[in-house]
């Protein structure tokens, strides 16, 4: 199982200009599948740099903090889902194996 890659993506539809805002999304790529999660944050074309994220705004620092927290929150959820999936699958395997053992011992008596 490969680990997912997560990055921030600005204006996927290429609609942002100096007068029209573009959406910032989180892109999750795993096993050749891409999923996009909206952050709900929109900025103008001149207010985004890939390396520095949101710039040239009075609330740039707060928006960058929100974006970073969203990104790490999604990473946490992905890993949590993986742990839950592994735990549930192990539980099912153990339950199945114990049921087989129980049936096999009851037939021997």
Secondary structure, 3 states (H helix, E strand, C coil): CCCCEEEEEECCCCCCCCCCCEEEEEEEEECCEEEEEEEEEEECHHHEECCCEECCCCCHHHHHHHHHHHHHHHHHHHHHHHHHHHHHHHHHHHHHHHHHHHHHHHHHC
